[in-house]
Amino acid sequence: MAAASSIADDFDDEFLTCALCLDLYEDPKLLPCFHTLCKRCVEGFANISGGRGFQCPLCRANVKLPCPVQLGGVDKLPSNFYVNKMLDFRRLKLSKLSHVQCQMCKSGARALAVCGDCTLMLCNNCVGVHRNTPALQGHAIITLGDLENPAMRSQYARQIYCPRHPGQRTTFYCEPCATLVCRDCTVDEHRPGQKHDPREVEKVAPKYRASVEGLMKKTEEVVSKINQKVANLDKELTATAENCEQVEKEVQQHYKKLRSKLKQEEQRMIIKIQKTNKDRKEELIHEKKEMEKELEDTNEGLAFCQNILDRDNKTELLSLRQQMEERLKHFASRQTGNRSFIGHAEVTFKPSSLYQVSGGSLSVSTGFTIEINVQEPAVESLPCSVSVTVTTNNADLTGGKVAPQIEVTSPQGKTTLIQTTAHTSPPLAAGKGQTSRVSRVWGAEWRPQQSGKHTLGVCMGGKKDLCSLTVDVCSNNPILSFGQRGSQQGQFDRPIDVAVRGDRLYVADTWNQRVQVFDLIGKFCHSFPTDDPEGLAVQTDGTIVVKSGKEVKKFSPSGKLLHKFPLGEYCAYPYGLTVQRDGRVVVADPDKHSIFLFEADGTLVKQVGGQGEGEGQFNEPCFVCVHKEDNIIVADKLNHRVQAFDRNLNYKHKFGQYGSQPQDMFGPHGVSADSRGNIVLANRGDNSDVGGIEHGRKLQVFRPDGTWVSTISSDGDKLNLPHGVAVTEDGHVFVSDTGDHCIRKYRYM
């Protein structure tokens, strides 16, 4: 039985007919392949096959029963909720055409309703009894008049009752056992503990709905790949037919000149061509049918799951959850690849001299196939591997002389060309008289710069679109986000800066007048008080350096004050700071548009800056960091650029400009550098109250020389007001968001 697309008003008999016995379903059972058969049909097939399993007669999928038929194995298969519901509707509709008697009171009165709990046809009096009897008031009843109301039809559903406790609905779901249970079960066989965790159906169903939806998305990607392969097979069929038709014409023209001598040879050649066409056609049609069958099975499975989700019957969802997940995982795990047949099998004709009776020779070249694959999943701003495999019998094609290129087309239609490098050595040429198919693999690194559907096409030897693959790039959303506005442990009030040292994350919780310390998965460790912490850095020995009000304070790892020195003599509004390896402290002052360098004891070494756009001038710099060689990196906020200085504050170079492109800057704020020299920058964006990259709120990654690498937009969890950033050695970055009073963690390398 194929899945129905919607509730049919006429309750189609064909839909409610078992495909095996051709009668209306009796106790319909749902198989793991989503096909439905009568219980007695399933038992018959299982008994013939030994009692423990059988092949579905509709799709040949293997069905394994939970236990032998004799022990109730067929009874343990789930019933088809929807078919039972439609059968009830059909019975109720037929009562309008014939005198169907009430099955409850045996009074002979005409039945005008059906009860989904009792599974009985009811007269009006018995409907009233149901609704006025406390023990029956919760039963699902639909009347003949309700059949005309789609809303009432959707609310009606048969209920599942506990086999151990008669009369008890299964309103709980035990997750470890993957079983629907009743209230009484939760206090005996499924009492909460190490092996059992019963939860209310209403609370647990949304989690498994999300799981099914995720698996459906992966399965839909398989469907897309199958469709692409079917399209390539259609192209191959057309190309083969056109090629053979053209060559047949060449043969006919040639043999017209040799008609008197070569009539017999002409016919032999044509027969050979037609046989080539026939053989190749049969091969392609067979493969196409296999793909179409696979596509049909997959689409049926998706349609069935979608119907379950559309009906939103939580009991039905949980009853079928395991079966649906196993089937969808089976679909999603199919390896279809994305093989191309553009280099089709080509027939060529080489005529001989008109004076030779043989007339010519016919050769068939097998062409080449191309396959492109992308390491899943593809995520915005992160590198992923792309491989191109070429299989051919032409040694030159795989010998390194012709390397494929990959043309990437973004969702907006912008194209980028990626060069590939050989991953395997050139194959040895076949010996004399030998023919062999050889393969070679090329690879490339692709770093998608935005989310959405991208098309990857293979170009080679002057030919384009030899093979293509559609890849849905995910947004680079945070892998961790924690904190909310408040004053409790793990809560924040406008956190301005962050720092990382080893396995600890330090947060300047500014308006809560404290520094909080966490591990790298967001678990609270401890905190210590200090006035107005804004800038924050940690020395290699674990000393925590904080810009606290108009002072620089140094604390031990446990939060004990060790030393402090004043800034008021030099700075108007000190903000961010960083520390060099020898203990010297660098402070940014956005009011004075300057950067200050102090000795570890607070002695001023140098001041650079002043408001302006020239080299070494600034416009409200807020954050600084030190590079791996103690070079000083300054986020020059309102000049929308970054300036680099050596360890003694001598100007070196600058990069960046204002704009709306991914590589452009918009109010660069927090800045941090990793041990490889990469610079990670947080852009504050415009002054609107709306977050997201469309308002300039984004993270950027640059090489030490200022070459733009990537931009993180975080579409799924938009940045609101990003401030400080701190990188880890495993390619992650923490961002303090003062607008959302939280800390987010992203992968950037």
C-alpha positions in Angstrom: 0.0 0.0 0.0 1.5 3.3 -1.0 1.3 6.2 1.5 -1.8 8.5 1.0 -1.2 12.2 0.4 -4.2 13.4 2.5 -7.4 12.2 4.1 -9.7 11.2 1.2 -13.3 12.4 1.4 -14.5 9.2 -0.3 -12.2 6.8 1.7 -11.0 5.2 -1.5 -11.5 1.4 -1.4 -8.4 0.9 -3.4 -6.4 2.6 -0.7 -8.0 0.4 2.0 -7.5 -2.9 0.1 -4.7 -5.3 0.9 -2.5 -5.7 -2.1 -2.0 -9.4 -1.3 -5.5 -10.8 -0.6 -7.3 -8.0 -2.4 -9.8 -7.7 0.4 -10.4 -4.7 2.8 -7.7 -4.7 5.5 -8.3 -6.7 8.6 -6.0 -5.7 11.4 -3.5 -3.9 9.1 0.1 -4.3 10.1 2.9 -1.9 9.1 6.1 -3.5 7.9 9.6 -2.0 8.4 9.6 -1.0 4.7 6.4 1.1 5.3 4.1 -1.3 3.3 0.9 -2.5 4.9 -0.6 -6.0 4.8 -3.4 -7.8 6.6 -2.3 -9.6 9.8 -3.4 -13.0 8.3 -1.4 -12.3 5.1 1.7 -11.5 7.2 1.3 -14.6 9.2 0.9 -16.7 6.1 4.1 -15.3 4.5 6.0 -15.7 7.7 5.0 -19.3 8.2 6.0 -20.2 4.7 9.5 -18.7 5.4 10.1 -20.5 8.7 8.1 -18.3 11.1 10.8 -15.6 12.0 11.0 -13.5 8.9 10.1 -13.1 5.2 10.5 -10.8 2.2 7.9 -8.1 1.6 6.0 -9.3 -1.4 5.7 -5.7 -2.7 9.3 -4.5 -2.5 11.4 -7.6 -1.5 12.7 -5.9 1.6 13.7 -8.3 4.4 11.3 -8.3 7.3 12.4 -9.8 10.6 9.8 -10.5 13.3 10.5 -9.6 16.9 9.8 -13.3 17.8 8.4 -16.4 16.0 4.8 -16.3 14.7 3.7 -18.9 17.2 4.8 -16.6 20.0 2.9 -13.6 18.7 5.6 -12.1 16.5 3.1 -10.6 14.0 1.1 -9.1 16.9 4.2 -7.1 17.9 4.3 -5.4 14.5 2.8 -1.9 14.8 -0.8 -1.4 13.5 -1.2 1.1 10.8 -2.9 4.0 12.6 -4.0 5.8 9.5 -5.5 2.8 7.7 -7.5 1.8 10.9 -8.7 5.4 11.0 -9.8 5.3 7.4 -11.5 1.9 7.9 -13.5 3.5 10.8 -14.5 6.4 8.6 -15.5 4.0 5.8 -17.7 2.0 8.2 -19.3 5.2 9.4 -19.9 6.4 5.9 -21.5 3.1 4.8 -24.0 3.4 7.7 -25.5 6.3 5.9 -26.3 4.1 2.9 -27.4 0.9 4.8 -28.9 0.2 8.2 -25.7 -0.6 10.3 -26.8 -1.5 13.9 -25.3 -0.3 17.1 -22.6 -2.7 18.4 -22.8 -1.6 22.0 -26.4 -1.7 23.1 -27.6 -4.5 20.7 -30.9 -2.6 20.5 -31.0 -2.7 16.7 -30.8 1.1 16.6 -29.0 2.6 13.6 -25.3 3.3 14.2 -24.4 7.0 13.6 -20.9 7.2 15.2 -17.8 5.2 15.9 -15.6 5.1 19.1 -11.8 4.9 18.5 -11.2 3.4 21.9 -13.9 0.8 21.9 -13.7 0.3 18.1 -17.5 -0.1 18.1 -20.2 1.5 16.0 -22.6 3.5 18.3 -26.1 4.8 18.1 -27.1 8.2 19.4 -28.1 6.8 22.8 -24.7 5.1 23.3 -22.9 8.3 22.2 -24.7 10.0 25.0 -23.8 7.2 27.4 -20.2 7.6 26.5 -20.2 11.3 27.0 -22.0 11.1 30.4 -20.1 8.2 31.9 -16.9 9.3 33.6 -15.0 6.2 32.7 -15.8 6.7 29.0 -15.7 10.5 28.7 -12.2 10.6 27.3 -13.0 8.2 24.4 -12.4 9.5 20.9 -15.8 9.5 19.1 -16.7 10.8 15.6 -20.2 11.0 14.3 -21.6 10.8 10.8 -22.0 14.5 10.8 -18.4 15.1 11.9 -17.2 13.3 8.8 -17.9 16.5 6.8 -15.7 18.5 9.1 -11.9 18.2 8.3 -11.0 19.5 11.7 -13.0 16.8 13.5 -11.6 14.1 11.2 -8.1 15.1 12.0 -8.8 15.0 15.8 -10.1 11.4 15.7 -7.6 8.6 16.3 -7.7 5.1 17.7 -5.9 4.8 21.0 -3.3 2.2 22.1 -4.2 0.4 25.3 -1.7 -1.3 27.6 -1.6 -5.1 27.2 -0.6 -5.5 30.8 -3.2 -3.2 32.4 -6.5 -3.5 30.5 -8.4 -0.2 30.2 -5.2 1.9 30.6 -4.1 4.1 27.7 -0.4 4.2 26.9 0.2 7.9 27.8 3.9 7.5 28.7 7.0 6.5 26.7 9.9 4.6 28.3 13.0 5.9 26.3 15.5 3.1 27.3 12.9 0.4 26.3 11.6 2.4 23.3 8.1 1.4 24.4 4.7 3.1 25.0 3.5 2.3 28.5 0.6 3.3 30.7 0.4 5.1 34.0 0.4 1.8 36.0 3.5 0.6 34.2 5.5 3.6 35.5 5.1 2.3 39.1 5.9 -1.4 38.5 7.7 -2.8 35.4 8.9 0.6 34.1 9.5 2.4 37.4 12.0 5.3 36.9 15.6 4.2 37.6 18.8 3.2 35.8 17.0 1.0 33.3 13.8 2.9 32.8 12.8 6.5 32.2 9.1 6.8 31.4 8.1 10.3 30.3 4.8 11.8 29.2 4.0 11.3 25.5 3.3 15.1 25.1 6.8 16.0 26.4 8.9 13.4 24.7 7.3 13.4 21.2 8.8 16.7 20.0 12.3 15.4 20.5 11.8 12.4 18.3 9.8 14.4 15.7 13.0 16.6 15.4 15.1 13.4 15.0 12.8 12.1 12.2 12.8 15.5 10.5 16.7 15.5 10.5 16.9 12.1 9.0 14.3 13.1 6.4 16.5 16.0 5.4 19.5 13.6 4.8 17.2 11.3 2.8 16.0 14.2 0.7 19.7 14.8 -0.2 19.9 11.2 -1.4 16.8 11.7 -3.5 18.4 14.8 -5.1 21.5 12.8 -6.0 19.5 9.9 -7.5 17.6 12.4 -9.6 20.9 13.8 -10.9 22.1 10.4 -11.8 18.8 9.5 -13.6 19.2 12.8 -15.5 22.8 11.8 -16.5 21.6 8.4 -17.7 18.9 10.1 -19.8 21.7 12.3 -21.4 23.7 9.2 -22.0 20.8 7.4 -23.7 20.2 10.4 -26.0 23.9 10.9 -26.7 24.3 7.2 -27.6 21.3 7.1 -29.9 22.4 10.3 -31.7 25.9 9.1 -32.0 24.9 5.8 -33.4 22.4 7.4 -35.8 25.1 9.7 -37.2 27.6 6.9 -37.6 25.0 4.8 -39.4 24.5 7.6 -41.9 28.3 7.7 -42.5 28.4 4.0 -43.1 25.5 4.2 -45.5 27.1 7.0 -47.5 30.4 5.2 -47.7 28.8 2.0 -48.9 26.8 3.6 -51.6 30.0 4.0 -53.5 30.8 0.3 -53.0 27.3 -0.9 -53.6 28.1 -3.4 -56.2 31.1 -5.0 -54.4 30.3 -4.3 -50.8 26.6 -4.8 -50.2 27.1 -7.7 -48.0 29.8 -5.9 -46.0 27.6 -2.9 -45.6 24.9 -4.9 -44.0 27.3 -6.6 -41.6 28.6 -3.2 -40.5 25.1 -1.8 -39.9 24.1 -4.9 -37.9 27.2 -4.4 -35.8 26.3 -0.8 -35.1 22.7 -1.6 -34.2 23.9 -4.3 -31.9 26.2 -1.8 -30.2 23.3 0.6 -29.8 21.1 -2.2 -28.5 23.6 -3.5 -26.0 24.4 -0.1 -24.6 20.8 0.9 -24.5 19.8 -2.2 -22.6 22.7 -1.5 -20.1 21.6 2.1 -19.6 17.9 1.3 -19.3 18.6 -1.4 -16.8 20.6 1.0 -14.7 18.0 3.7 -15.0 15.3 1.3 -13.9 17.3 0.4 -10.9 17.7 4.1 -10.0 14.0 4.8 -10.6 13.1 1.8 -8.3 15.4 3.1 -5.6 14.0 6.6 -6.1 10.4 5.3 -5.8 11.2 3.4 -2.6 12.9 6.4 -1.1 10.1 8.8 -2.0 7.4 6.4 -0.7 9.3 6.3 2.6 9.6 10.1 2.8 5.9 10.5 2.0 4.9 8.0 4.7 7.0 9.8 7.3 5.7 13.2 6.2 2.1 12.0 6.6 2.9 10.8 10.1 4.3 14.2 10.9 1.5 16.1 9.2 -1.1 14.2 11.2 0.7 15.2 14.4 -0.5 12.2 16.3 2.2 11.9 19.0 1.2 8.4 20.1 1.4 7.3 16.5 4.8 9.0 16.1 6.3 7.4 19.1 4.8 4.0 18.2 6.5 4.1 14.8 9.5 6.2 15.8 12.1 3.4 15.8 10.8 1.9 12.6 10.8 5.3 10.9 14.3 6.1 12.1 15.7 2.7 11.0 14.1 3.0 7.6 15.2 6.6 7.1 18.8 5.8 8.2 18.7 3.0 5.6 17.7 5.5 2.9 20.1 8.2 4.0 23.1 5.7 4.1 22.7 4.8 0.4 25.9 5.7 -1.4 24.7 7.0 -4.8 27.7 9.3 -5.5 27.2 11.7 -8.4 28.5 9.8 -11.4 28.5 11.4 -14.8 28.2 9.7 -18.1 28.9 12.7 -20.3 32.0 11.0 -21.7 29.7 8.4 -23.3 30.6 5.3 -25.2 31.3 6.5 -28.7 31.1 4.5 -31.9 33.4 5.6 -34.7 33.7 4.5 -38.3 37.0 4.6 -40.2 36.5 4.0 -43.9 39.1 2.2 -46.0 40.0 2.9 -49.6 37.2 2.4 -52.1 39.4 -0.2 -53.8 39.4 -2.4 -50.7 36.6 -4.8 -50.6 36.6 -4.9 -46.8 35.2 -1.3 -46.8 36.4 -0.1 -43.4 36.5 -0.9 -39.7 34.3 -0.1 -36.8 35.6 0.7 -33.3 33.8 1.4 -30.0 35.6 3.5 -27.4 34.3 3.3 -23.8 34.7 7.0 -23.1 35.1 8.1 -19.4 33.1 8.6 -16.3 33.5 11.4 -13.7 32.5 11.4 -10.1 32.6 14.4 -7.7 32.1 14.1 -3.9 32.2 16.5 -1.0 33.1 15.6 2.5 29.9 16.1 4.5 28.8 18.4 6.0 29.8 21.6 4.2 29.8 24.5 6.6 30.1 28.2 5.8 33.7 29.6 6.4 35.2 26.2 7.1 37.4 24.1 4.8 36.0 20.9 3.3 37.6 18.4 0.9 36.3 17.9 -2.6 37.4 14.9 -4.7 37.1 14.3 -8.4 37.5 10.7 -9.7 38.0 10.1 -13.5 37.7 6.6 -14.9 38.9 6.0 -18.5 40.9 3.9 -20.8 42.8 6.9 -22.1 46.2 7.0 -20.2 46.8 10.7 -21.2 43.6 11.8 -19.5 44.8 10.5 -16.1 48.5 10.9 -16.6 48.7 14.5 -15.2 48.5 16.4 -18.5 44.8 17.2 -18.0 43.8 18.1 -14.4 40.2 18.8 -13.7 39.0 22.1 -12.3 36.0 22.7 -10.0 33.7 25.6 -10.8 31.6 26.6 -7.8 28.4 28.6 -8.3 27.1 30.4 -5.2 23.4 30.8 -4.4 23.6 34.3 -6.0 25.1 32.9 -9.2 28.7 34.1 -8.6 31.3 31.6 -9.9 34.7 30.7 -8.5 37.2 28.3 -10.0 39.1 25.9 -7.8 42.3 24.1 -9.0 42.8 20.5 -8.1 45.9 18.5 -7.3 46.5 14.8 -8.0 45.9 12.4 -5.1 46.9 9.3 -6.9 49.8 8.5 -9.2 49.3 8.1 -13.0 48.3 4.5 -13.8 50.6 2.3 -16.0 49.6 2.1 -19.7 48.0 -1.2 -20.8 50.3 -3.6 -22.7 49.9 -4.4 -26.4 46.5 -6.0 -27.1 45.3 -5.1 -23.6 42.4 -2.9 -22.7 41.8 -1.8 -19.1 39.8 0.9 -17.3 41.9 3.1 -15.0 41.0 5.7 -12.4 42.7 8.7 -10.9 41.6 10.9 -8.1 42.2 14.7 -7.8 41.4 16.7 -4.7 40.9 20.3 -3.6 40.1 22.3 -0.5 36.9 24.4 -0.7 36.0 27.0 1.9 32.4 28.1 1.2 31.9 31.7 2.2 28.1 31.7 2.7 25.3 29.3 3.5 22.8 28.0 1.0 22.8 25.7 -2.1 26.0 25.7 -4.2 26.6 23.9 -7.4 30.0 22.3 -8.0 30.8 21.5 -11.7 33.8 19.7 -13.1 35.7 21.3 -16.0 38.5 19.4 -17.9 40.2 19.6 -21.2 38.3 22.7 -22.3 34.9 21.1 -21.6 32.6 22.4 -18.9 29.8 20.9 -16.8 31.2 17.3 -17.2 29.7 16.5 -13.9 27.9 18.5 -11.2 26.8 18.2 -7.6 24.5 20.4 -5.6 25.7 21.0 -2.0 23.6 22.6 0.7 26.1 24.6 2.8 25.1 25.0 6.5 25.5 28.2 8.4 28.5 28.3 10.8 26.4 28.5 13.9 27.9 28.4 17.4 28.8 25.0 18.7 28.3 26.3 22.3 26.3 29.2 23.7 25.8 29.9 27.4 24.7 32.6 29.8 21.9 35.0 30.2 21.3 38.3 31.9 21.6 37.9 35.7 24.0 37.8 38.6 24.1 34.1 39.4 27.0 31.8 38.6 27.2 31.4 34.8 25.0 34.5 34.2 26.3 37.8 32.9 25.5 41.5 32.8 27.1 43.1 29.7 30.3 40.8 29.5 32.8 42.9 27.5 36.0 40.8 27.1 37.2 37.2 27.1 40.5 35.5 27.4 41.7 31.8 27.0 44.7 30.2 28.6 45.1 26.4 28.5 41.8 24.8 29.4 40.3 27.9 31.0 38.0 30.7 29.7 38.0 34.0 31.5 35.1 36.4 31.2 35.1 40.1 32.2 31.5 40.2 33.6 31.6 44.0 33.6 28.3 45.2 35.2 28.4 42.4 37.7 31.8 43.7 38.8 33.6 40.4 38.6 35.6 38.0 36.5 34.2 34.5 36.0 36.2 31.5 35.1 34.9 28.5 33.1 36.3 25.4 31.4 36.2 25.3 27.6 32.8 23.6 27.5 31.1 26.4 29.5 31.2 24.7 33.0 31.6 27.3 35.8 34.8 27.0 37.8 35.0 30.0 40.1 34.8 33.9 40.1 36.4 36.8 41.9 35.3 40.5 42.3 36.9 43.5 40.8 35.6 47.0 39.8 34.4 47.6 36.2 36.4 44.9 34.4 36.6 45.6 30.7 39.9 44.5 29.2 41.2 41.0 30.1 44.4 39.0 29.4 46.2 36.0 31.0 50.0 35.6 31.1 51.7 32.3 30.4 52.2 31.7 34.2 48.5 32.0 34.8 48.5 35.6 36.1 45.2 37.3 35.2 45.6 40.9 34.1 42.4 43.0 34.2 41.7 46.6 33.2 39.6 47.5 36.2 38.2 51.0 36.1 41.3 53.3 35.6 43.7 50.7 36.9 45.5 47.6 35.7 45.2 44.8 38.3 47.0 41.5 38.4 45.5 38.5 40.1 46.6 35.0 40.9 44.8 32.1 39.1 42.6 31.8 42.2 41.7 35.5 42.1 44.0 36.9 44.8 45.2 40.5 44.0 48.9 40.5 43.4 49.7 44.0 42.0 48.1 47.0 40.5 49.1 50.3 38.9 47.1 53.4 37.9 46.3 54.6 34.4 44.6 57.9 35.1 47.7 60.0 34.6 47.9 59.0 30.9 44.5 57.6 29.9 41.1 59.2 29.6 39.0 56.1 29.1 41.1 52.9 29.1 39.3 49.9 27.6 40.8 46.8 26.2 44.3 45.5 27.0 46.8 42.7 26.2 50.0 41.4 27.7 53.3 40.6 26.0 55.4 37.6 27.0 57.8 39.7 29.2 54.8 41.1 31.1 54.5 44.5 29.4 50.9 45.7 29.2 49.3 47.3 26.1 46.2 49.4 26.7 43.7 50.9 24.1 42.1 54.3 24.9 39.2 55.1 22.5 38.7 58.6 24.0 42.3 59.6 23.3 42.4 57.5 20.1 45.7 56.1 21.3 47.6 52.9 22.3 49.8 52.9 25.4 52.7 50.5 26.2 53.6 50.0 29.9 56.3 48.1 31.7 55.1 45.3 34.0 55.4 47.7 36.9 53.3 50.5 35.3 56.1 52.7 33.9 55.0 54.2 30.6 57.2 53.1 27.7 55.4 54.7 24.7 52.2 56.2 23.4 51.1 56.3 19.8 48.1 57.6 18.0 45.9 60.6 17.8 42.7 60.9 15.9 43.0 60.5 12.1 43.2 58.2 9.2 47.0 58.2 8.7 49.4 55.4 9.5 49.7 55.1 13.3 46.6 57.2 13.8 43.3 55.9 15.2 39.6 56.5 15.5 38.2 55.0 18.7 40.4 51.8 19.0 38.8 49.6 21.7 40.7 46.2 21.6 44.3 45.1 21.1 46.0 41.7 21.0 49.6 40.4 20.6 50.8 38.2 17.8 52.9 35.1 18.2 56.1 37.3 18.1 54.6 39.9 20.5 53.7 42.2 17.6 50.7 44.4 18.5 47.5 44.1 16.5 45.0 47.0 16.9 41.3 47.0 15.9 40.9 50.5 14.6 37.1 50.6 15.0 35.8 53.7 13.2 38.5 53.6 10.6 37.2 50.1 9.8 40.6 48.6 9.6 43.4 46.7 11.5 46.8 48.2 12.2 49.9 46.1 13.0 52.9 47.3 15.1 56.0 45.6 16.3 56.5 44.7 20.0 57.8 48.3 20.6 54.8 50.0 19.0 56.6 50.9 15.7 54.1 50.9 12.8 54.3 47.9 10.3 51.3 47.7 8.1 47.5 48.0 7.9 44.6 46.2 6.2 40.8 46.4 5.8 38.2 48.8 4.5 34.6 49.7 5.2 32.0 47.9 3.1 29.2 45.3 3.0 31.1 42.5 1.3 32.1 39.5 3.4 35.8 40.6 3.4 34.9 44.2 4.3 35.0 45.6 7.9 32.2 47.4 9.8 33.4 48.7 13.2 36.0 46.1 14.1 35.9 45.5 17.8 37.4 42.4 19.5 40.6 41.0 18.1 42.7 37.9 18.8 45.5 36.0 17.2 46.4 32.3 17.3 49.8 30.5 17.3 49.6 30.1 13.5 49.4 33.9 13.0 45.7 34.0 12.0 43.8 37.0 13.2 40.2 36.7 14.3 38.1 39.9 14.3 34.6 40.7 15.7 32.7 43.4 13.9 30.3 45.5 15.9 28.2 46.6 12.9 25.7 49.4 12.8 23.8 51.0 15.6 20.5 49.2 15.0 18.9 46.9 17.6 18.8 44.0 15.1 21.6 41.4 15.0 23.1 39.5 12.1 25.6 39.9 9.3 23.1 42.1 7.3 23.8 44.7 10.0 27.5 44.1 10.0 27.7 41.8 13.1 30.1 39.1 12.0 33.4 37.3 12.7 36.3 37.5 10.2 39.5 35.5 9.9 42.6 37.0 8.2 46.2 35.8 7.5 49.0 37.7 9.3 49.5 39.8 6.1 45.9 40.8 6.0 44.7 38.3 3.4 41.0 37.6 4.1 40.3 33.9 4.8 36.6 33.7 5.8 33.6 35.3 7.4 31.3 33.7 9.9 27.7 35.0 9.7 26.0 32.7 12.3 22.6 32.9 10.6 21.1 30.4 13.0 22.1 32.3 16.2 22.8 35.8 15.1 25.4 38.0 16.8 23.8 40.9 18.6 26.6 43.1 20.0 29.9 41.2 19.7 32.8 42.6 21.8 35.8 40.6 22.9 37.1 37.5 21.2 39.6 34.8 22.3 40.9 31.9 20.2 41.8 28.4 21.3 44.6 26.2 19.9 42.2 23.7 18.4 40.6 26.2 16.0 37.8 27.7 18.0 36.9 31.2 19.1 34.9 32.5 22.0 32.9 35.7 21.6 31.4 37.9 24.3 28.0 39.3 23.2 27.1 42.2 25.5 23.7 42.6 23.7 22.6 39.1 24.5 24.6 38.8 27.8 26.1 35.5 26.7 29.2 33.8 25.4 29.3 32.0 22.1 31.9 29.5 20.8 32.5 29.0 17.1 34.8 26.8 15.0 36.9 29.0 12.6 39.6 26.7 11.3 
